[in-house]
Amino acid sequence: MDVKARIDEIIKILNQANKEYYIDDNPSLTDQEYDRYMQELIMLEGAYPELKRQDSPTSRVGSDAISKFDKVTHEIPMLSLGNVFNEQEIINFDERVRKEVKNPEYVCELKIDGLSISLKYEKGILVRGATRGDGITGEDITNNVKTIKTIPLKLNEPIDIEIRGEIYMSKKSFNELNAEREKTGEQLFQNPRNAASGSVRQLDSKITAKRKLDCLIYHLPNPLDYNIKTHFEALSFMKNLGANVSPNNKLVKDVKGILDYVKYWTEHRQDLPYEIDGIVIKVNSIISQQNLGFTARTPKWATAYKFPATEVTTRLIDIICTVGRTGKITPNAILEPVKVAGSTIAKATLHNEDNVIDKDIRIGDTVVIRKAGDVIPEVVRSLKEKRDGSEKIFEMITTCPICHTHLIRKDGEADYFCPNNSCDGRKIENLIHYASRDAMNIDGLGENIIEYLYNENFIHRIPDIYNIASYQNELILLEGFGEKSVEKLKIAIENSKHNSLERLLFGLGIRQVGNKTAKLLARNYKHIDKLKEATEEELSSIPDIGPIIAKNVVTFFRDEENLKLIEELKALNINMEYITTSKVTNEEIENKTFVLTGSLSNITREEASRIIEDLGGKTSSSVSKKTYAVIVGENPGSKYDKALKLGVNIWHEEEFLDKIKDSL
């Protein structure tokens, strides 16, 4: 027998069978026949390893585990898309295009909720699969990519080419995976996107192979090199090469065609075998794409329409109250777990007693839950028509749930407070706040760890955090700790000593001094010793520092315990000065007020706020006529609607990044 010829024959049969089964949905081999050919191929490759081909279907089962993923630089950047959120913004996108392009055609595509992939072929053979990463540099995940049956290991032509697409997990595979994990007691994945992302970045590709991932191809980075003049032609070209291209792509002639496509798939998205979170709209002509060009991070010839935030219903099982670092008591809804925007929600804040009464929310109610632009879930309303009489009216507690001290509510305030400064609940929350990301940002010192260390008598006050090295040996013996985790925690604690003053001010928990106000105080006074001497009159003269905050600041620095704490922190070499990171001014930002809403893709909202403030601007939590611009991310919510109503400038994320790029 000519072994090489037989291997070639089997590979041809199996590759064709994979295409028929996974792409064409029209298999010609039975499962038994497929398995028989695969076993024969494995046997022949084992006996003659020198004859194993790069495109062998045996690569689908995974290879030996690796220690890390190598970095890959994309020759052509993998840019993200800008977003639009309603019909008017789609029309505005079309109008912007029409200023540069006469009678543009568009290609509409489903925006699959997965992760982007770059696939490189040489002479038609897959040689590299890389993640998008930051758009410039990704990770080499070739071994894992080869396990995905809908990615061809060999194209129909011996061509050198890069194609791009989306790796995803179907709803069916997701449900099967979670069912298996539930049986083995493993943590369940929240949504198919997280499951796909976690699966494709396994160092052991055998695990990836078991996860049944899929891939759809949607982009050819350099179509003119292949004499292709339109995006729709590029999709057809890649399909003919053997790539898995969505059958739901559609060429439309005008904006009405776009809106019809959006309307159809908004109504039929649940019928798809995979999750989508929007519609991608692209100018069809490649020459027109080049003429339209790019912003710093996104193409001007394409955009993504994002579906509105989802509202779901669930049952409110109970209302419990918690105590915060200032003693504030917050009622929280305990819910029957329900998925909202990809996360399982079992708890939501109800803010205060008045909010519960005004919305008439009762224990046992069926309620509507939403997680819109902000990541914090909220109870929107109760469905009174679903009540059966068993529901209970909420009664506010009268004593602290931790120390049982009688609560107080000052005239004119909505919140109840525990007045006991020695309350363990308040102390723990104060430590959690100090170490939090927006304050001193001590990675590894989260809520559960702090509560554990407090209860084990290792940390009771803020200075105790900086003495952690003195009980390192005891920590290593505690459950969940080890030498590496303790070393990482020590490094994070040491790094926190070098934070700018505003982080310390926020971390100290001065009443009503949030991170924005802390930044304002730090910028004006430069050093904590100067702030200590400030009068209420001085503080009130600073824009956005009203008399209430001024009084709270002065009161804080008159307290002997607080002054003692600051001196202790000084002795521990905690930085007490304001450190500016701004290099240049920016007229687009300076002396203007901005509101951020929705989830940003390329930077966090905290980073965006910091940049605005460093460049002399201000951020606000509410939209008004004084707002200069609202910066919009995904699922923006009511702030976006109010900006439209007031005629306030709207900057999408990519526009904001473009305006600040020269200032960073």
N, C-alpha and C positions, 0 to 999 in steps of 0.2 A: 504493500500500500504506500502511495505517495503521501506521507504524513502532512507535509506543508499544504498540498492541494486539498486534503480532507479538512484541515483546519480552516483554510480559506472558504471552503464550501459551507461548513457549519456556521462560520461567522456571518456569511452572506444570508443564510437562512434565518438565523436568530436576529440579526439586525432588521431584516425585513419584517419578521414576526413582531418585534418590539414596536416598529412604526405602525403596523396594522392594528395592534392591540391598544397602544397608548395614545396614538395620534389620530388614526383613521377610525378607531372604534369599530373595526371590521376584521377580527382575527381569522386567520386561515389555519392555524395550528391549534390543536387541543392542548390543554395544560400538560397532559401526560407526554405528548409529543415534544413540547417545548422543553420539559424537564429532561427527557431522554437525550436530546441534542446537547443541552447544557452539561449534563454529566459526562457525556463523551468528550466534549471540548475541554472540561476541567481535567479529565484523565490524560488527554493528549498533551495539554500544556504542562502538566505535571511531569510527564515523561520526557518531553522535549521543550524545556523552558526557553531555549534560544529561539524557538519558533513563535513564542507568544507575541501577538500584535498589540499596538497601542490602542486600537479600536476594538479589542476583544470584549464581548459582552460579559466575560467573567469579571471585568473591572467593576461591574454594577454591584457586586456583593461587598465591595469595600476592600481596603488594603490595610497594612500594618499601621498602628497608631503612630502619630508624630508628636513631637514635643511642643511645637509652636507653629503658627502660620507666618510665612515669609511676607514681607511687604512688596507691593506691586505698584509701580507708577503708571497711571493711565496716560498713554500718548495723547489722546484726546480726552479732556476732562469729562467726567460724568456729572453733569450739572443737575440740580434739582429743578422742579417746576414752580412757578408762581401759582397762586390760588385765586379763584373767584368763588363767590358763595351764593349768588342769586342770578336771576334772569337778566337784570339790568347790568350787572358786571360782565356777563357774557356778551351782551350787546356793546358795552364799552370796549371790551377786548377787540371785537370785530371792527369797531369804528377806528381804533388805533391802528389796526392792521391795514384798513382801507386807505388810510392817509399815505401809506407807502406802497400798497399793492392794489392794482386794479382788478376788480372782480375776483377776489381770492376764493379758492376752494379749500375745504378743510377735511381732515381725516379725524373721525371721532373713534375713540377706543375706550374700553372699560379699564378703569384704574384698579388693578388688582392689589389687594392689601397683602403684599409680601415684601421681598427685599430684592434690590436691583443686583444684576449679575452681568459681568463682561465675559464673553466666551471668545477665545482666540484659537483659530484654526490655521495650520500650516499644511499646504498640499491636501487640504480637506480633512485632516486629522486633528481632533481636539488636543491642544497642547497646554491650555491654561484656562482656568476659571478663576475670576477675581471678584471680590465684593466691591461695592461702590466706595466704601470708606468715607473720606471727607470730600470725595469728588476728584481729588488729585491722586491720593494714595489709598489703595485698598489692600486686601489680604488675599494671598494665593490659597484658594480652597479647591484646587483641581481634583484631588482625591475624592472629595465629597461630591463635587459636581458630577463626576463620572458615575456615581451611583444612581443618578436621577434618570429614569427611563425615558422621559420626554425630551432629554437633551441628546442629540445625536453625537456619537463618538466619531462618526465619519460622515462627511457631507456627500452629496450626490456628485460633486465635482471636486477635482484635486486643486482647490483654490486656497489662497492665503487671504484670510478675512477675519475681522472682528465683528461680532454681533452682540446685541445687548437685549436683556429681557428681565423677567421677574420670576423669581423662585417663590413658590407658594405651597401651602398644604390645603388640599381639598377639604370640604366640610366632612365628607365621609371618613377620610384618613384621620382627621383631627378627632372625630368622635371615637374611632377605633383605638387611637393612641391613648386617649384619656381613659377609656374603659379598661385598657390593659394596665395603665398606671394606677388606677383606682384599686384593681385587684392586688397589686403588689405593694400598696400603701404609699406610693410615691405622690409627690405634690402634682396636682393637675395643672395643665397649661391653661392660661386665661383665655386665649384666642388663637386662631390658626396662624396669625402673623407671628406671634411670639413663639409658637411651636416650630414654625418654619425657620425662624431666625436662630433659635437654639439648636435645631437639628443640623443646619448647614454649617455651623461653627463647632461641630464636635471634632476633637483631635483624633478620635477613632472613627474612621469613615464607615466601619461596619455598623456602627450605631445609626449613622445617617442613612445607610442603605435600608434599614428596617423601618424608617419613618415615612416612606412612600411619598416623597416630595414630587412636585411637578414644576414645569417651567413653560412660560409662554414668551416668545420673542417679539419685540416691538420696535427695535431701533437698529439702523445701520449707520454708524457714525460718519462714514465717508462715502456716500452714495455716488458722487460724481466720479470717483476713481473707477467705478464700474459702469460708467456711462448711464447712470440712472438719474432721471430728471425730476421724479416726484416721490414723495414718501409712500404713496399707495403702491407705486411700482416696486419700491424697495421691499415692502412687506411681501409682495408676490414673489419677488426674486429670492428672498430668504426662505419662503415656503417651498419653492422649487428646489432649493438646495437640501431640503429635508428638515428644516427647522419647524418647530411647533408654533404656528402663528394663529392667533385667535380668529375664529370664523365670524366674530361679532363686530370686527372693524368695519367702518362704513365711510365712504366718500360722500360728502355733502356739498351742495353748491353755494349755500349761503347760511346766514345766521339762523334762519327759520329751520333749516335742516339740523343745525346743532341743537336747537331748543326741542325739536321733535325727538331727537335721539336721547337727550337728557330726560325728557318726560317719560319716554318708553321704559328706559332702564331704571328710573327712579321707582316706577311701578312694578317692574319685573325682576329686580335685583335678587329677590329671595329665591327665584327659580334657578339661579345659577348654581353650579356645583362648587363654587368657591366664593369667598368674600370679596366684595369690591367696596371702595369707600368714595368713589366719585367717577368722573368722566374726564379723559384727557382729550384736549382739542389741539390739533396741530395744523399749521398752514401746509398745504400739500406740495406746492412748488419748492424745490430745493434752492433754486436761485432766489426766490422770494424770501426764503428762510435766511439766506446769507445777507440779503439786503436789509432785513429787519434787525439782524444781529442779536446781541446779548447785553444784559446788564452784567454786573460783576459776578452774579451767581446763577442767573436763570436766563433761558432763551426768551426773546421777545415774540417769537413766532409760535409759541405753545403756552398753554396754561392748563390747569387742572380745576375743574368744577368739583367742589367738595359737598357731599350730601350734608343736610342739616343735622344737628345734634339729635340723637335719639332720646325720646321719652319712653319710659317703661313703667309698668305698674307692678306693685308688690304689696305685701301685707306688712303693716307696722305692728310688730310683736310687743314692743315695750318702749318706754321712754325712761332713760336713766340720766342722772346728772353727774358731771365730773367737775373737779376743781382745778383751776389753772394756776400759774405761777403768781399772779397778782391776787389770787383768792376768788377770782370771777367764777361763778357757777354757770355751767352750760348744759342745757338739756340736749340729749342726743337720741335720735330715733334708732332703735334696734330693729332691723328689717329681716324678712325672709330673704336670703341671699338671691341676688338677681344680677344679670350681666347688663352693664350699661357702657356703651362705647368701648367694648373690649376688656372691661374690668369687672370683677365680681364685687358688688357692693352689698355690705351687710350692716352698714352704719352710716348715718348722715347727721350733720349738725342741724339743730333746730334753733340755734342762736340764743333765744331768751324766751321767757314766759310770755311776753306780749306777742311774739311772733306765732307761738303755738295757739294762743287764744284768737288772734286776728284771722289765722287760716283755718280755725276750728279743726285742728288735727287731734284725733283721739286714738287711744290705744286700741288696736284691733281694726283700725281703718284700712281700706285699700287706698294706697297713695300713689301719686305719680312722682317718679324720680328722674332727675336729669343731671347729666354731667356735661355741661356745655364748654364754653371757652376755658373756664377755670377747671382745674383738676378736682376740686372739692365737690363731691356730690351734694345735691340739695333736694329737699322735699318740696316739690312745686305746689302741690295741692292735695287735698283728700277728695275721694270720690264718694260724696255723701249719698248718692243714689244707690250705692252698694251696701249701705249699712243694714244690719239685721236686728239691731237693738242690743247686741252684746258688747258694743264698744264702750270704753270707759273714758270719761273726761279727765284730762291731765290736771293733776294738782301739784303745784310747785312745792319742793321740799322746803323745810324751815331750818334744818341744821346741816352742817357740812357732812358730805358722805364719807369723809376720811376721819376727821377729828371730832365731829359731832358738835362743834361750836355753833351757837345760834347765828343764823345768817342775817345780814343787814342789807337794806336797799335804800340808797340815798334819794332824796326828793329830786325829781327831774331825770333820774337815770333808769334805764331799762333793766340793768343787770343786778343780780344779787351777789354778795361777796362774803367769803369767810374772812373774818377780821383777825384770825389767829396767825400771827407771824411764825409760830412754831409748828404749824400744821405740816405733817409729813408729806401730804399730797402737794402742798405748795412748794416745799423744799425740793422735792423730786422734779416737779415741773420747772422750777427755776434752773436747776442743773441741766435739764434737757434743753431748755431755751438757750442757755449759755453756750452749749456745745453744738447747737444746730447750725445748719448750712449757712443761713443768712447772718448768723452771729459769728462765733469764733471758728466755726467750720471744722470741728474735730472729728475727722472720719473714723468710724469704728466705735464711737461713743454715742450710740443711738438710744432710743427710749428704753428698750428692754434691757440693754446693758447697764444703763445708768440706774434703773430701778433695782436691778440685781446687785450692783455694787453698793448701792445705798442700803439695801436690806442686809447685805453681808458686812456692813459697817466699815467699808473701805472709803467711801466718799459721802460726806455729809454737807460740806461747804465747797464753794468754788475753788479755793486754794488747794483743797485736797486733790483735785484733778492733777495738779502740777507736782504732786509728791508721789505719783503712782509708782515711780521706780523703787521707792522704799519698801513696797510690799509686792515686788515683782514675783518673788518665789511663791508667795501665797496665791497670786493670780493664776500662775501657770497650772496650779493644782485644781483650779475651779473648773467645773463642767463647761465645755464650750470654748475654753481658752487653751493656749499652747504657747510655746516660745515665739513662734512667728507672729501670731496675732497680738501678743503683748508687745513685741518689738515694733510692729506697725502702729499700734496705738501710741507708743512712746514717741515715735517720729511725728505723728499727727499732732500730739499735744505740744511737742517742742516747736513745730511749725506755727502753731497758733499764737505763740509769743510775738511773732513778727507781723501780725495783722495791723491794718491801719486803725486809727482811733475809732472810726464810726462803728466798726464791728464790735469793739469792746463796749461802747456806749449802748448799742442795741442789746448786747449780751447781758449787760448789768440789769436790764429789766426795769428801767425808769418808766413809770406809768405813762402810757399814751405816747411814748417815744418809739415809733417804728423805725425800720431801717432807713427810710427816706429822711425822716426828721433827724436821726442820728448823723446821717451824712451831712445834713445842713449845719448842724451844730459843730461837727468836726471841722468842716471847711471854714467856718467863721472864727473858731477859737483856736484851732491848730493843736492845742495841748490841753489835756484834762485839767491841769492846774489853773489855767486861765478860765476854763468853763466853770470850775468850782467857785470862782469869785464873781461870776456874772449875777447881776440883779434881775428881778422880774421885769423891770422897766427896759433894761438893755435887751433882754431876750425877746420881749414883746415887739421890739422895733424891727426884728428880723422878719422879712416877708415869710409867710406861712407858719410862723411861730406865734400862736395866739396866747392870750393871757392864761388859759388853763394849762397848756403845756409848759409855759414859762414858770408857773407856780409849782408844777410837778418837778421840774428840774431843780429849782432852788430848794424845794423840800427834800429832795433826794440827797443833795450835797450838804444839807444841814444835819443829816442823821449821822450820829457818831459811829454806828455800826457800819454804815456805808463808807464813811471816810477811812475807818480801820481796814475794811476790805480792800480799798484802793491802795493803801499803803502796803498791805501784804502782797498784792499783785505786783506793785513796783519792785518790791524786794525779790520777787520771783522773775524779774526782768521781762515783764509783760510790756510791750510797747504802748506808750501813752500819747503818741503823736499822730497827726494826720499825715498820711502818705498819699500824695497825688500821683495818678498814673497818666494824666492828660498831657499830651505833648504839644498839641496845637489847638487853636480855636476853630470853631465850625459855626458859620453864620446861620446854617440851616437849623442848628440845635440851640445855640446860645440864647438865653433869656426867653425860651419858649416852653410851653407846657404840653406834655404828651401823655396819652393814655395807652397802655398796652392791653390787648385782649386776644384770647385764643392761644393755642399752643404753637410756639415758634419751632422751626425745624433745624436751623443751623446754629442758633445760640439759645440760651435759656432766657426767660423773661427777666430773671435777676441780673444776668449779664447785660442785657439790653438797657435796663434801668441804670446800672452802674455806668455804662458808656455815656448815656444821656446826661447824667449828673456830672460826670468828669468833664464833659464838653460844655458845661455851664447851663444845661437845660434842667427842667423839672419834670417829674412824673407825678401823675395824679391817679387816684383810683376811680374817679367818676368823670363823665363827659359833660362839659358845659360850653357855653359860648366862648369862654376864655381858653378852651383847649385849642392848641395850634394844629395838632394832628393826632389821629388815632392809628396806632401801629397794629396791624391785624395779622394774626396767625390762623391756624386751623380752628374751626368751630368757635367763632368769635362771640356769639351770644348777643345780649341786649345792648352792650356798649357800642357795638358796631351799628346796630339799628338806630340808636340815638344819634350817632355821628351823622348818619345819612339824613336823619330828620332835621338836624341843626345846620347841615351844610358844612360840617367840619372836614378839614382835609383828611383823607384816608390814605395811609401808606401801607402797602402790603410789605411783608418781611423783606423781600428782595429789594424793594425800593429804599427801605430804611438802610439796609446794608450797603447799598450803592452810595447813599448820601454820606455815610460815615467812613467809607473805605480809606479815604486819604487822611483821616484823623487818627487812625489807629497805629 
